[in-house]
Amino acid sequence: MKNVARTIFSFAFLLSGIAHFASPKLFIALMPREVPNRKFWVDSSGVVELLLAAGLWLQPVRKLAGWGTIILMILFTPIHVYDLM
């Protein structure tokens, strides 16, 4: 079961990380206009997502990547709630 969850999360984070660089305007449009330097934040979150996707498969950092995934999901939830409004 752990490998299934790891595969799903790493694949989702890999695709999302790539998408941040392939279509940055899409992600910039999702962010509130009040956030400064939105392109920087889109690029940074894309890098973090790619690192977390890889980290979920690397034994020395797997636990840290798991916690990073949880933290990132908590941090991004308000942005996605904003999108729904």
N, CA and C atoms as an extended XYZ file, in Angstrom:
255
Properties=species:S:1:pos:R:3:atomname:S:1:resname:S:1:resid:I:1 pbc="F F F"
N         0.819       -1.204        0.000 N   MET     1
C         0.000        0.000        0.000 CA  MET     1
C         0.860        1.264        0.000 C   MET     1
N         1.985        1.213        0.727 N   LYS     2
C         2.861        2.384        0.756 CA  LYS     2
C         3.407        2.695       -0.630 C   LYS     2
N         3.763        1.645       -1.377 N   ASN     3
C         4.286        1.880       -2.721 CA  ASN     3
C         3.234        2.462       -3.650 C   ASN     3
N         1.975        2.078       -3.457 N   VAL     4
C         0.893        2.627       -4.272 CA  VAL     4
C         0.750        4.122       -3.994 C   VAL     4
N         0.692        4.491       -2.725 N   ALA     5
C         0.575        5.908       -2.353 CA  ALA     5
C         1.793        6.692       -2.833 C   ALA     5
N         2.966        6.119       -2.652 N   ARG     6
C         4.201        6.783       -3.090 CA  ARG     6
C         4.182        7.001       -4.598 C   ARG     6
N         3.737        6.001       -5.332 N   THR     7
C         3.668        6.112       -6.791 CA  THR     7
C         2.683        7.191       -7.209 C   THR     7
N         1.503        7.202       -6.593 N   ILE     8
C         0.478        8.190       -6.949 CA  ILE     8
C         0.963        9.608       -6.639 C   ILE     8
N         1.477        9.814       -5.431 N   PHE     9
C         1.926       11.156       -5.051 CA  PHE     9
C         3.130       11.600       -5.869 C   PHE     9
N         4.080       10.723       -6.086 N   SER    10
C         5.269       11.132       -6.841 CA  SER    10
C         4.905       11.430       -8.290 C   SER    10
N         4.016       10.647       -8.877 N   PHE    11
C         3.598       10.903      -10.254 CA  PHE    11
C         2.842       12.228      -10.350 C   PHE    11
N         1.946       12.475       -9.399 N   ALA    12
C         1.188       13.731       -9.393 CA  ALA    12
C         2.118       14.930       -9.222 C   ALA    12
N         3.073       14.816       -8.311 N   PHE    13
C         4.004       15.920       -8.081 CA  PHE    13
C         4.946       16.096       -9.269 C   PHE    13
N         5.333       15.005       -9.912 N   LEU    14
C         6.178       15.096      -11.097 CA  LEU    14
C         5.446       15.835      -12.213 C   LEU    14
N         4.220       15.429      -12.502 N   LEU    15
C         3.447       16.087      -13.548 CA  LEU    15
C         3.177       17.554      -13.222 C   LEU    15
N         2.821       17.815      -11.981 N   SER    16
C         2.549       19.190      -11.579 CA  SER    16
C         3.811       20.046      -11.636 C   SER    16
N         4.922       19.494      -11.191 N   GLY    17
C         6.185       20.233      -11.250 CA  GLY    17
C         6.565       20.598      -12.673 C   GLY    17
N         6.416       19.651      -13.577 N   ILE    18
C         6.710       19.914      -14.993 CA  ILE    18
C         5.754       20.966      -15.542 C   ILE    18
N         4.477       20.842      -15.185 N   ALA    19
C         3.469       21.787      -15.673 CA  ALA    19
C         3.761       23.218      -15.230 C   ALA    19
N         4.362       23.385      -14.056 N   HIS    20
C         4.701       24.735      -13.590 CA  HIS    20
C         5.651       25.432      -14.549 C   HIS    20
N         6.498       24.671      -15.226 N   PHE    21
C         7.449       25.255      -16.174 CA  PHE    21
C         6.912       25.263      -17.599 C   PHE    21
N         6.051       24.304      -17.923 N   ALA    22
C         5.487       24.231      -19.265 CA  ALA    22
C         4.378       25.275      -19.475 C   ALA    22
N         3.618       25.561      -18.415 N   SER    23
C         2.496       26.501      -18.504 CA  SER    23
C         2.462       27.427      -17.295 C   SER    23
N         3.504       28.237      -17.096 N   PRO    24
C         3.535       29.083      -15.898 CA  PRO    24
C         2.377       30.080      -15.819 C   PRO    24
N         1.897       30.547      -16.968 N   LYS    25
C         0.802       31.524      -16.947 CA  LYS    25
C        -0.460       30.939      -16.312 C   LYS    25
N        -0.680       29.648      -16.518 N   LEU    26
C        -1.835       28.990      -15.910 CA  LEU    26
C        -1.761       29.067      -14.389 C   LEU    26
N        -0.585       28.793      -13.837 N   PHE    27
C        -0.424       28.798      -12.380 CA  PHE    27
C        -0.398       30.219      -11.819 C   PHE    27
N         0.166       31.135      -12.567 N   ILE    28
C         0.175       32.540      -12.140 CA  ILE    28
C        -1.261       33.049      -12.034 C   ILE    28
N        -2.100       32.664      -12.995 N   ALA    29
C        -3.502       33.107      -12.996 CA  ALA    29
C        -4.277       32.551      -11.808 C   ALA    29
N        -3.832       31.433      -11.244 N   LEU    30
C        -4.518       30.836      -10.101 CA  LEU    30
C        -4.202       31.545       -8.788 C   LEU    30
N        -3.134       32.328       -8.788 N   MET    31
C        -2.694       32.980       -7.548 CA  MET    31
C        -3.373       34.336       -7.370 C   MET    31
N        -3.638       34.711       -6.133 N   PRO    32
C        -4.198       36.041       -5.889 CA  PRO    32
C        -3.259       37.132       -6.406 C   PRO    32
N        -3.818       38.171       -6.956 N   ARG    33
C        -3.002       39.272       -7.506 CA  ARG    33
C        -2.165       39.973       -6.439 C   ARG    33
N        -2.598       39.848       -5.192 N   GLU    34
C        -1.883       40.499       -4.099 CA  GLU    34
C        -0.535       39.844       -3.788 C   GLU    34
N        -0.342       38.647       -4.276 N   VAL    35
C         0.927       37.942       -4.026 CA  VAL    35
C         1.995       38.537       -4.931 C   VAL    35
N         3.070       39.074       -4.345 N   PRO    36
C         4.123       39.657       -5.176 CA  PRO    36
C         4.983       38.578       -5.830 C   PRO    36
N         5.590       38.917       -6.947 N   ASN    37
C         6.526       38.023       -7.643 CA  ASN    37
C         5.928       36.645       -7.902 C   ASN    37
N         4.750       36.617       -8.475 N   ARG    38
C         4.046       35.340       -8.666 CA  ARG    38
C         4.839       34.361       -9.527 C   ARG    38
N         5.547       34.828      -10.543 N   LYS    39
C         6.346       33.923      -11.392 CA  LYS    39
C         7.420       33.229      -10.567 C   LYS    39
N         8.060       33.957       -9.664 N   PHE    40
C         9.064       33.365       -8.777 CA  PHE    40
C         8.446       32.239       -7.947 C   PHE    40
N         7.264       32.480       -7.391 N   TRP    41
C         6.611       31.483       -6.547 CA  TRP    41
C         6.160       30.278       -7.354 C   TRP    41
N         5.714       30.508       -8.575 N   VAL    42
C         5.328       29.389       -9.443 CA  VAL    42
C         6.555       28.534       -9.761 C   VAL    42
N         7.655       29.182      -10.143 N   ASP    43
C         8.890       28.445      -10.436 CA  ASP    43
C         9.395       27.704       -9.199 C   ASP    43
N         9.384       28.380       -8.065 N   SER    44
C         9.886       27.767       -6.827 CA  SER    44
C         9.044       26.560       -6.429 C   SER    44
N         7.732       26.695       -6.528 N   SER    45
C         6.882       25.564       -6.156 CA  SER    45
C         7.041       24.415       -7.144 C   SER    45
N         7.305       24.720       -8.411 N   GLY    46
C         7.575       23.669       -9.384 CA  GLY    46
C         8.834       22.891       -9.040 C   GLY    46
N         9.882       23.606       -8.653 N   VAL    47
C        11.132       22.947       -8.249 CA  VAL    47
C        10.887       22.082       -7.011 C   VAL    47
N        10.185       22.634       -6.033 N   VAL    48
C         9.911       21.884       -4.802 CA  VAL    48
C         9.117       20.617       -5.126 C   VAL    48
N         8.128       20.725       -5.978 N   GLU    49
C         7.332       19.551       -6.321 CA  GLU    49
C         8.175       18.480       -7.016 C   GLU    49
N         9.076       18.886       -7.899 N   LEU    50
C         9.961       17.924       -8.563 CA  LEU    50
C        10.902       17.264       -7.557 C   LEU    50
N        11.429       18.043       -6.630 N   LEU    51
C        12.311       17.480       -5.603 CA  LEU    51
C        11.568       16.504       -4.689 C   LEU    51
N        10.344       16.857       -4.332 N   LEU    52
C         9.550       15.963       -3.483 CA  LEU    52
C         9.211       14.674       -4.227 C   LEU    52
N         8.878       14.779       -5.507 N   ALA    53
C         8.567       13.584       -6.297 CA  ALA    53
C         9.748       12.625       -6.302 C   ALA    53
N        10.940       13.161       -6.495 N   ALA    54
C        12.141       12.317       -6.483 CA  ALA    54
C        12.437       11.818       -5.074 C   ALA    54
N        12.288       12.701       -4.095 N   GLY    55
C        12.615       12.362       -2.716 CA  GLY    55
C        11.774       11.230       -2.146 C   GLY    55
N        10.566       11.083       -2.644 N   LEU    56
C         9.709        9.997       -2.164 CA  LEU    56
C        10.274        8.627       -2.512 C   LEU    56
N        11.196        8.573       -3.466 N   TRP    57
C        11.799        7.301       -3.892 CA  TRP    57
C        13.220        7.115       -3.398 C   TRP    57
N        13.792        8.140       -2.787 N   LEU    58
C        15.182        8.048       -2.308 CA  LEU    58
C        15.177        7.768       -0.805 C   LEU    58
N        15.596        6.570       -0.437 N   GLN    59
C        15.524        6.109        0.954 CA  GLN    59
C        16.089        7.106        1.979 C   GLN    59
N        17.260        7.711        1.719 N   PRO    60
C        17.811        8.604        2.754 CA  PRO    60
C        16.935        9.826        3.074 C   PRO    60
N        16.122       10.259        2.113 N   VAL    61
C        15.304       11.461        2.330 CA  VAL    61
C        13.805       11.188        2.214 C   VAL    61
N        13.423        9.920        2.151 N   ARG    62
C        12.018        9.557        1.937 CA  ARG    62
C        11.102       10.129        3.011 C   ARG    62
N        11.489        9.995        4.271 N   LYS    63
C        10.638       10.490        5.364 CA  LYS    63
C        10.523       12.015        5.300 C   LYS    63
N        11.622       12.686        5.049 N   LEU    64
C        11.614       14.149        4.919 CA  LEU    64
C        10.736       14.570        3.740 C   LEU    64
N        10.842       13.861        2.619 N   ALA    65
C        10.012       14.173        1.454 CA  ALA    65
C         8.538       13.929        1.758 C   ALA    65
N         8.239       12.901        2.535 N   GLY    66
C         6.854       12.645        2.929 CA  GLY    66
C         6.286       13.786        3.738 C   GLY    66
N         7.054       14.251        4.715 N   TRP    67
C         6.616       15.398        5.520 CA  TRP    67
C         6.531       16.660        4.661 C   TRP    67
N         7.470       16.819        3.743 N   GLY    68
C         7.438       17.966        2.837 CA  GLY    68
C         6.184       17.959        1.982 C   GLY    68
N         5.782       16.777        1.538 N   THR    69
C         4.559       16.636        0.748 CA  THR    69
C         3.343       17.058        1.564 C   THR    69
N         3.281       16.621        2.794 N   ILE    70
C         2.163       16.994        3.674 CA  ILE    70
C         2.134       18.504        3.896 C   ILE    70
N         3.278       19.077        4.196 N   ILE    71
C         3.358       20.525        4.441 CA  ILE    71
C         2.956       21.309        3.197 C   ILE    71
N         3.444       20.884        2.042 N   LEU    72
C         3.123       21.580        0.799 CA  LEU    72
C         1.618       21.522        0.520 C   LEU    72
N         1.020       20.378        0.766 N   MET    73
C        -0.428       20.256        0.551 CA  MET    73
C        -1.201       21.193        1.491 C   MET    73
N        -0.753       21.303        2.733 N   ILE    74
C        -1.407       22.208        3.684 CA  ILE    74
C        -1.235       23.663        3.246 C   ILE    74
N        -0.047       24.016        2.787 N   LEU    75
C         0.208       25.392        2.365 CA  LEU    75
C        -0.577       25.758        1.112 C   LEU    75
N        -0.743       24.806        0.198 N   PHE    76
C        -1.413       25.114       -1.061 CA  PHE    76
C        -2.934       25.039       -0.978 C   PHE    76
N        -3.464       24.439        0.068 N   THR    77
C        -4.913       24.321        0.194 CA  THR    77
C        -5.606       25.690        0.162 C   THR    77
N        -5.104       26.704        0.886 N   PRO    78
C        -5.785       28.013        0.820 CA  PRO    78
C        -5.791       28.602       -0.603 C   PRO    78
N        -4.760       28.351       -1.378 N   ILE    79
C        -4.725       28.861       -2.755 CA  ILE    79
C        -5.820       28.201       -3.574 C   ILE    79
N        -5.993       26.900       -3.395 N   HIS    80
C        -7.016       26.204       -4.155 CA  HIS    80
C        -8.418       26.576       -3.685 C   HIS    80
N        -8.590       26.861       -2.411 N   VAL    81
C        -9.874       27.339       -1.910 CA  VAL    81
C       -10.184       28.705       -2.533 C   VAL    81
N        -9.155       29.563       -2.629 N   TYR    82
C        -9.315       30.870       -3.263 CA  TYR    82
C        -9.795       30.710       -4.700 C   TYR    82
N        -9.253       29.706       -5.408 N   ASP    83
C        -9.650       29.467       -6.804 CA  ASP    83
C       -11.128       29.121       -6.926 C   ASP    83
N       -11.675       28.462       -5.931 N   LEU    84
C       -13.060       28.034       -5.984 CA  LEU    84
C       -14.040       29.165       -5.700 C   LEU    84
N       -13.565       30.238       -5.157 N   MET    85
C       -14.450       31.351       -4.785 CA  MET    85
C       -14.741       32.256       -5.961 C   MET    85
